[in-house]
Amino acid sequence: MSEKYRSVPMLFLKTLVFTTVLLGGTVFVLSDFVEKKNETEALKNTEITAVEKKSPDNTLSLTTLLIMGENGSQSGTSFLLMRFKADEEKLFVTPLPCSMMCQSGTDKMTAFQFFRKNGAKSAKKAISETLNIPIEKYVFLDNTGFATAIDSVCEGTEYPVPYNIEYYSESLDEDVFIPKGNIFLDGNKIRQYLSTPSFSDKYKSEQSAFILCYAIKNATYENALSFSENAGLYESFFLSDISHDEFLSRLECFKNIEEENFTEIIFPMGEWQSGAFYPSTDFKNYLSEKFGVRKLAEIS
């Protein structure tokens, strides 16, 4: 895996994929020697320009792969693609099954196998080439990092648990019980919920996306800033190719986002064969269109 950076793992839930919104406009300087009719026209143009306060800029928009891992087991691992589009003020989240079949060069394995064999950077490359879209960044969170980030940034979230969750986790040596209903889940409970062994790969990935979007609503700029100041304390919990400076530049953009319900989940389309998921061509095209990115084939 790549070198660890002083970055903030879970904060990219809301800040990592944000873009800046630049103020636009033209200043008209009026001369005392301009004729009255020209002065009037200039003032009119100034008023029109003043209305155009914002111009979306997608140059800092990133497609980021979030990998949440549970002691190296597939049942506790989730893959999520995220991209923020300034022009639509939307954060798009796409849950990807661990069993999604990927191909990178001559290697053909599931996304989870690429991750387990060669690390997060390899999984990012394989998923990018398979879906035919550029993925600029990745973040890998282990159990402790995920729970710590959730608790620090948004203190957990209310979530509708569909039925009683009860199982024994051998890897963590703990009994897990989460009751049915709309209950408050802190970071540790969310981790336990997503590691439920009875969840199918498809259901687990979808639940990861839903919980992520619920948690984003509770995140605050103040908590994000406070967490970023202590990023060094959590270096052992995550890996990323996002620098701390990159994070801080996007954290500033957080203050410009006022829309509460700006997340949209895009569910993958394709076929399941022998336990593996094969994304369809239509889904790949649709994803690149929704993400607003050029396909890798077009870039090359």
Contacts in CASP RR format, 6 or more apart in sequence:
PFRMAT RR
TARGET T0000
AUTHOR 0000-0000-0000
METHOD contacts of the structure
MODEL  1
MSEKYRSVPMLFLKTLVFTTVLLGGTVFVLSDFVEKKNETEALKNTEITA
VEKKSPDNTLSLTTLLIMGENGSQSGTSFLLMRFKADEEKLFVTPLPCSM
MCQSGTDKMTAFQFFRKNGAKSAKKAISETLNIPIEKYVFLDNTGFATAI
DSVCEGTEYPVPYNIEYYSESLDEDVFIPKGNIFLDGNKIRQYLSTPSFS
DKYKSEQSAFILCYAIKNATYENALSFSENAGLYESFFLSDISHDEFLSR
LECFKNIEEENFTEIIFPMGEWQSGAFYPSTDFKNYLSEKFGVRKLAEIS
1 119 0 8 1.000
1 120 0 8 1.000
1 121 0 8 1.000
1 140 0 8 1.000
1 239 0 8 1.000
2 120 0 8 1.000
2 121 0 8 1.000
2 239 0 8 1.000
2 240 0 8 1.000
2 241 0 8 1.000
4 235 0 8 1.000
4 238 0 8 1.000
4 239 0 8 1.000
4 240 0 8 1.000
5 240 0 8 1.000
5 241 0 8 1.000
5 242 0 8 1.000
5 243 0 8 1.000
5 244 0 8 1.000
6 231 0 8 1.000
6 232 0 8 1.000
6 235 0 8 1.000
6 243 0 8 1.000
6 244 0 8 1.000
7 139 0 8 1.000
7 231 0 8 1.000
7 238 0 8 1.000
7 240 0 8 1.000
7 242 0 8 1.000
7 243 0 8 1.000
7 244 0 8 1.000
7 246 0 8 1.000
7 247 0 8 1.000
8 149 0 8 1.000
8 224 0 8 1.000
8 227 0 8 1.000
8 228 0 8 1.000
8 231 0 8 1.000
8 234 0 8 1.000
8 244 0 8 1.000
8 247 0 8 1.000
9 139 0 8 1.000
9 141 0 8 1.000
9 145 0 8 1.000
9 146 0 8 1.000
9 149 0 8 1.000
9 234 0 8 1.000
9 237 0 8 1.000
9 238 0 8 1.000
9 240 0 8 1.000
10 141 0 8 1.000
10 145 0 8 1.000
10 146 0 8 1.000
10 148 0 8 1.000
10 149 0 8 1.000
10 150 0 8 1.000
10 152 0 8 1.000
10 153 0 8 1.000
11 149 0 8 1.000
11 153 0 8 1.000
11 219 0 8 1.000
11 224 0 8 1.000
11 227 0 8 1.000
11 228 0 8 1.000
11 247 0 8 1.000
11 251 0 8 1.000
12 64 0 8 1.000
12 66 0 8 1.000
12 82 0 8 1.000
12 139 0 8 1.000
12 242 0 8 1.000
12 247 0 8 1.000
12 250 0 8 1.000
13 153 0 8 1.000
13 212 0 8 1.000
13 215 0 8 1.000
13 216 0 8 1.000
13 219 0 8 1.000
14 91 0 8 1.000
14 216 0 8 1.000
14 219 0 8 1.000
14 224 0 8 1.000
14 254 0 8 1.000
14 257 0 8 1.000
15 224 0 8 1.000
15 247 0 8 1.000
15 250 0 8 1.000
15 251 0 8 1.000
15 253 0 8 1.000
15 254 0 8 1.000
16 62 0 8 1.000
16 64 0 8 1.000
16 82 0 8 1.000
16 137 0 8 1.000
16 139 0 8 1.000
16 242 0 8 1.000
16 247 0 8 1.000
16 250 0 8 1.000
17 61 0 8 1.000
17 62 0 8 1.000
17 63 0 8 1.000
17 64 0 8 1.000
17 82 0 8 1.000
17 83 0 8 1.000
17 84 0 8 1.000
17 91 0 8 1.000
17 250 0 8 1.000
18 60 0 8 1.000
18 84 0 8 1.000
18 250 0 8 1.000
18 253 0 8 1.000
18 254 0 8 1.000
18 257 0 8 1.000
19 56 0 8 1.000
19 57 0 8 1.000
19 58 0 8 1.000
19 59 0 8 1.000
19 60 0 8 1.000
19 61 0 8 1.000
19 84 0 8 1.000
19 85 0 8 1.000
19 86 0 8 1.000
19 253 0 8 1.000
20 57 0 8 1.000
20 60 0 8 1.000
20 86 0 8 1.000
20 252 0 8 1.000
20 253 0 8 1.000
20 256 0 8 1.000
21 54 0 8 1.000
21 55 0 8 1.000
21 56 0 8 1.000
21 57 0 8 1.000
21 86 0 8 1.000
21 253 0 8 1.000
21 256 0 8 1.000
22 54 0 8 1.000
22 55 0 8 1.000
22 57 0 8 1.000
23 53 0 8 1.000
23 54 0 8 1.000
23 55 0 8 1.000
24 49 0 8 1.000
24 52 0 8 1.000
24 53 0 8 1.000
24 54 0 8 1.000
24 55 0 8 1.000
25 49 0 8 1.000
25 50 0 8 1.000
25 52 0 8 1.000
26 45 0 8 1.000
26 46 0 8 1.000
26 49 0 8 1.000
27 46 0 8 1.000
28 42 0 8 1.000
28 43 0 8 1.000
28 45 0 8 1.000
28 46 0 8 1.000
28 49 0 8 1.000
30 39 0 8 1.000
30 42 0 8 1.000
30 43 0 8 1.000
34 42 0 8 1.000
56 86 0 8 1.000
56 87 0 8 1.000
57 86 0 8 1.000
58 85 0 8 1.000
58 86 0 8 1.000
58 87 0 8 1.000
60 249 0 8 1.000
60 250 0 8 1.000
60 253 0 8 1.000
61 83 0 8 1.000
61 84 0 8 1.000
61 85 0 8 1.000
61 86 0 8 1.000
62 83 0 8 1.000
62 84 0 8 1.000
62 136 0 8 1.000
62 137 0 8 1.000
63 81 0 8 1.000
63 82 0 8 1.000
63 83 0 8 1.000
63 133 0 8 1.000
63 134 0 8 1.000
63 135 0 8 1.000
63 136 0 8 1.000
63 137 0 8 1.000
63 291 0 8 1.000
63 293 0 8 1.000
64 81 0 8 1.000
64 82 0 8 1.000
64 83 0 8 1.000
64 135 0 8 1.000
64 136 0 8 1.000
64 137 0 8 1.000
64 138 0 8 1.000
64 139 0 8 1.000
64 242 0 8 1.000
65 79 0 8 1.000
65 80 0 8 1.000
65 81 0 8 1.000
65 120 0 8 1.000
65 123 0 8 1.000
65 124 0 8 1.000
65 127 0 8 1.000
65 135 0 8 1.000
65 137 0 8 1.000
65 138 0 8 1.000
65 139 0 8 1.000
66 78 0 8 1.000
66 79 0 8 1.000
66 80 0 8 1.000
66 81 0 8 1.000
66 82 0 8 1.000
66 138 0 8 1.000
66 139 0 8 1.000
66 141 0 8 1.000
66 212 0 8 1.000
67 77 0 8 1.000
67 78 0 8 1.000
67 79 0 8 1.000
67 115 0 8 1.000
67 120 0 8 1.000
67 123 0 8 1.000
67 138 0 8 1.000
67 139 0 8 1.000
67 140 0 8 1.000
67 141 0 8 1.000
68 76 0 8 1.000
68 77 0 8 1.000
68 78 0 8 1.000
68 80 0 8 1.000
68 140 0 8 1.000
68 141 0 8 1.000
68 146 0 8 1.000
68 194 0 8 1.000
68 208 0 8 1.000
69 76 0 8 1.000
69 77 0 8 1.000
69 78 0 8 1.000
69 140 0 8 1.000
69 141 0 8 1.000
69 142 0 8 1.000
69 143 0 8 1.000
69 146 0 8 1.000
70 76 0 8 1.000
70 77 0 8 1.000
70 143 0 8 1.000
70 171 0 8 1.000
70 191 0 8 1.000
70 194 0 8 1.000
70 195 0 8 1.000
71 143 0 8 1.000
71 171 0 8 1.000
71 172 0 8 1.000
72 116 0 8 1.000
73 171 0 8 1.000
74 98 0 8 1.000
74 99 0 8 1.000
74 112 0 8 1.000
74 201 0 8 1.000
75 195 0 8 1.000
75 197 0 8 1.000
75 199 0 8 1.000
75 204 0 8 1.000
76 194 0 8 1.000
76 195 0 8 1.000
76 204 0 8 1.000
77 98 0 8 1.000
77 112 0 8 1.000
77 115 0 8 1.000
78 95 0 8 1.000
78 98 0 8 1.000
78 194 0 8 1.000
78 204 0 8 1.000
78 205 0 8 1.000
78 208 0 8 1.000
79 95 0 8 1.000
79 96 0 8 1.000
79 97 0 8 1.000
79 98 0 8 1.000
79 100 0 8 1.000
79 111 0 8 1.000
79 112 0 8 1.000
79 115 0 8 1.000
79 123 0 8 1.000
79 127 0 8 1.000
79 205 0 8 1.000
80 93 0 8 1.000
80 94 0 8 1.000
80 95 0 8 1.000
80 96 0 8 1.000
80 205 0 8 1.000
80 208 0 8 1.000
80 209 0 8 1.000
80 212 0 8 1.000
81 92 0 8 1.000
81 93 0 8 1.000
81 94 0 8 1.000
81 96 0 8 1.000
81 127 0 8 1.000
81 131 0 8 1.000
81 135 0 8 1.000
81 287 0 8 1.000
82 91 0 8 1.000
82 92 0 8 1.000
82 93 0 8 1.000
82 94 0 8 1.000
83 91 0 8 1.000
83 92 0 8 1.000
83 291 0 8 1.000
83 292 0 8 1.000
83 293 0 8 1.000
84 90 0 8 1.000
84 91 0 8 1.000
84 92 0 8 1.000
85 92 0 8 1.000
85 291 0 8 1.000
85 292 0 8 1.000
89 257 0 8 1.000
89 259 0 8 1.000
89 262 0 8 1.000
90 262 0 8 1.000
90 263 0 8 1.000
90 264 0 8 1.000
91 216 0 8 1.000
91 262 0 8 1.000
91 263 0 8 1.000
91 264 0 8 1.000
92 263 0 8 1.000
92 264 0 8 1.000
92 265 0 8 1.000
92 266 0 8 1.000
92 290 0 8 1.000
92 291 0 8 1.000
93 209 0 8 1.000
93 212 0 8 1.000
93 213 0 8 1.000
93 263 0 8 1.000
93 264 0 8 1.000
93 265 0 8 1.000
93 266 0 8 1.000
94 209 0 8 1.000
94 265 0 8 1.000
94 266 0 8 1.000
94 267 0 8 1.000
94 268 0 8 1.000
94 287 0 8 1.000
95 205 0 8 1.000
95 206 0 8 1.000
95 208 0 8 1.000
95 209 0 8 1.000
95 265 0 8 1.000
95 267 0 8 1.000
95 268 0 8 1.000
96 111 0 8 1.000
96 127 0 8 1.000
96 205 0 8 1.000
96 268 0 8 1.000
97 111 0 8 1.000
97 201 0 8 1.000
97 202 0 8 1.000
97 205 0 8 1.000
97 268 0 8 1.000
97 277 0 8 1.000
98 110 0 8 1.000
98 111 0 8 1.000
98 112 0 8 1.000
98 201 0 8 1.000
98 204 0 8 1.000
98 205 0 8 1.000
99 110 0 8 1.000
99 111 0 8 1.000
99 112 0 8 1.000
99 201 0 8 1.000
99 275 0 8 1.000
99 276 0 8 1.000
99 277 0 8 1.000
100 110 0 8 1.000
100 111 0 8 1.000
100 127 0 8 1.000
100 130 0 8 1.000
100 268 0 8 1.000
100 276 0 8 1.000
100 277 0 8 1.000
100 278 0 8 1.000
100 279 0 8 1.000
101 108 0 8 1.000
101 109 0 8 1.000
101 110 0 8 1.000
101 130 0 8 1.000
101 276 0 8 1.000
101 277 0 8 1.000
101 278 0 8 1.000
102 108 0 8 1.000
102 109 0 8 1.000
102 110 0 8 1.000
102 111 0 8 1.000
102 114 0 8 1.000
102 126 0 8 1.000
102 127 0 8 1.000
102 129 0 8 1.000
102 130 0 8 1.000
103 126 0 8 1.000
103 129 0 8 1.000
103 130 0 8 1.000
104 114 0 8 1.000
104 122 0 8 1.000
104 125 0 8 1.000
104 126 0 8 1.000
104 129 0 8 1.000
104 130 0 8 1.000
105 129 0 8 1.000
107 114 0 8 1.000
107 126 0 8 1.000
109 117 0 8 1.000
109 126 0 8 1.000
110 276 0 8 1.000
111 123 0 8 1.000
111 126 0 8 1.000
111 127 0 8 1.000
112 123 0 8 1.000
114 122 0 8 1.000
114 123 0 8 1.000
114 126 0 8 1.000
114 127 0 8 1.000
115 122 0 8 1.000
115 123 0 8 1.000
119 140 0 8 1.000
120 138 0 8 1.000
120 140 0 8 1.000
120 239 0 8 1.000
121 138 0 8 1.000
121 241 0 8 1.000
123 138 0 8 1.000
124 135 0 8 1.000
124 138 0 8 1.000
127 135 0 8 1.000
128 134 0 8 1.000
128 135 0 8 1.000
128 296 0 8 1.000
129 296 0 8 1.000
130 279 0 8 1.000
131 279 0 8 1.000
131 284 0 8 1.000
131 287 0 8 1.000
131 288 0 8 1.000
132 284 0 8 1.000
132 288 0 8 1.000
132 295 0 8 1.000
132 296 0 8 1.000
132 297 0 8 1.000
133 284 0 8 1.000
133 287 0 8 1.000
133 288 0 8 1.000
133 291 0 8 1.000
133 293 0 8 1.000
133 295 0 8 1.000
133 296 0 8 1.000
134 293 0 8 1.000
134 294 0 8 1.000
134 296 0 8 1.000
134 299 0 8 1.000
137 240 0 8 1.000
137 241 0 8 1.000
137 242 0 8 1.000
138 240 0 8 1.000
138 241 0 8 1.000
139 238 0 8 1.000
139 239 0 8 1.000
139 240 0 8 1.000
139 242 0 8 1.000
140 238 0 8 1.000
140 239 0 8 1.000
140 240 0 8 1.000
141 149 0 8 1.000
141 237 0 8 1.000
141 238 0 8 1.000
142 237 0 8 1.000
142 238 0 8 1.000
143 172 0 8 1.000
143 191 0 8 1.000
144 237 0 8 1.000
145 234 0 8 1.000
145 237 0 8 1.000
145 238 0 8 1.000
146 187 0 8 1.000
146 190 0 8 1.000
146 191 0 8 1.000
146 237 0 8 1.000
147 186 0 8 1.000
147 187 0 8 1.000
147 188 0 8 1.000
147 190 0 8 1.000
147 191 0 8 1.000
148 187 0 8 1.000
148 234 0 8 1.000
148 237 0 8 1.000
149 227 0 8 1.000
149 234 0 8 1.000
149 237 0 8 1.000
150 156 0 8 1.000
150 157 0 8 1.000
150 186 0 8 1.000
150 187 0 8 1.000
150 190 0 8 1.000
150 215 0 8 1.000
151 186 0 8 1.000
151 187 0 8 1.000
151 188 0 8 1.000
152 223 0 8 1.000
152 226 0 8 1.000
152 227 0 8 1.000
153 219 0 8 1.000
153 220 0 8 1.000
153 223 0 8 1.000
153 224 0 8 1.000
153 227 0 8 1.000
154 215 0 8 1.000
154 216 0 8 1.000
154 218 0 8 1.000
154 219 0 8 1.000
154 220 0 8 1.000
154 223 0 8 1.000
155 186 0 8 1.000
155 218 0 8 1.000
155 223 0 8 1.000
156 184 0 8 1.000
156 185 0 8 1.000
156 186 0 8 1.000
156 187 0 8 1.000
156 190 0 8 1.000
156 215 0 8 1.000
156 218 0 8 1.000
157 184 0 8 1.000
157 185 0 8 1.000
157 190 0 8 1.000
157 211 0 8 1.000
157 214 0 8 1.000
157 215 0 8 1.000
157 217 0 8 1.000
157 218 0 8 1.000
158 182 0 8 1.000
158 183 0 8 1.000
158 184 0 8 1.000
158 185 0 8 1.000
158 214 0 8 1.000
159 182 0 8 1.000
159 183 0 8 1.000
159 184 0 8 1.000
159 185 0 8 1.000
159 190 0 8 1.000
159 193 0 8 1.000
159 210 0 8 1.000
159 211 0 8 1.000
159 214 0 8 1.000
160 181 0 8 1.000
160 182 0 8 1.000
161 178 0 8 1.000
161 179 0 8 1.000
161 180 0 8 1.000
161 181 0 8 1.000
161 182 0 8 1.000
161 183 0 8 1.000
161 185 0 8 1.000
161 193 0 8 1.000
162 180 0 8 1.000
162 181 0 8 1.000
163 180 0 8 1.000
164 177 0 8 1.000
164 178 0 8 1.000
164 179 0 8 1.000
164 180 0 8 1.000
165 176 0 8 1.000
165 177 0 8 1.000
165 178 0 8 1.000
165 179 0 8 1.000
165 192 0 8 1.000
165 193 0 8 1.000
165 196 0 8 1.000
166 175 0 8 1.000
166 176 0 8 1.000
166 177 0 8 1.000
166 178 0 8 1.000
167 175 0 8 1.000
167 176 0 8 1.000
167 196 0 8 1.000
167 197 0 8 1.000
167 198 0 8 1.000
168 174 0 8 1.000
168 175 0 8 1.000
168 176 0 8 1.000
169 175 0 8 1.000
169 176 0 8 1.000
169 192 0 8 1.000
169 195 0 8 1.000
176 192 0 8 1.000
176 195 0 8 1.000
176 196 0 8 1.000
178 185 0 8 1.000
178 189 0 8 1.000
178 192 0 8 1.000
178 193 0 8 1.000
185 193 0 8 1.000
185 211 0 8 1.000
190 211 0 8 1.000
190 215 0 8 1.000
193 207 0 8 1.000
193 211 0 8 1.000
194 204 0 8 1.000
194 207 0 8 1.000
194 208 0 8 1.000
194 211 0 8 1.000
196 204 0 8 1.000
199 207 0 8 1.000
201 275 0 8 1.000
201 277 0 8 1.000
202 272 0 8 1.000
202 277 0 8 1.000
206 265 0 8 1.000
206 267 0 8 1.000
209 265 0 8 1.000
210 265 0 8 1.000
213 263 0 8 1.000
213 265 0 8 1.000
216 263 0 8 1.000
217 260 0 8 1.000
217 261 0 8 1.000
221 251 0 8 1.000
221 254 0 8 1.000
221 255 0 8 1.000
224 251 0 8 1.000
224 254 0 8 1.000
225 251 0 8 1.000
228 244 0 8 1.000
228 247 0 8 1.000
228 248 0 8 1.000
228 251 0 8 1.000
231 244 0 8 1.000
231 247 0 8 1.000
266 286 0 8 1.000
266 287 0 8 1.000
266 290 0 8 1.000
268 277 0 8 1.000
268 279 0 8 1.000
268 283 0 8 1.000
269 279 0 8 1.000
269 280 0 8 1.000
269 282 0 8 1.000
269 283 0 8 1.000
269 286 0 8 1.000
270 277 0 8 1.000
270 278 0 8 1.000
270 279 0 8 1.000
270 280 0 8 1.000
270 283 0 8 1.000
271 277 0 8 1.000
271 278 0 8 1.000
271 280 0 8 1.000
272 278 0 8 1.000
285 295 0 8 1.000
288 294 0 8 1.000
288 295 0 8 1.000
END
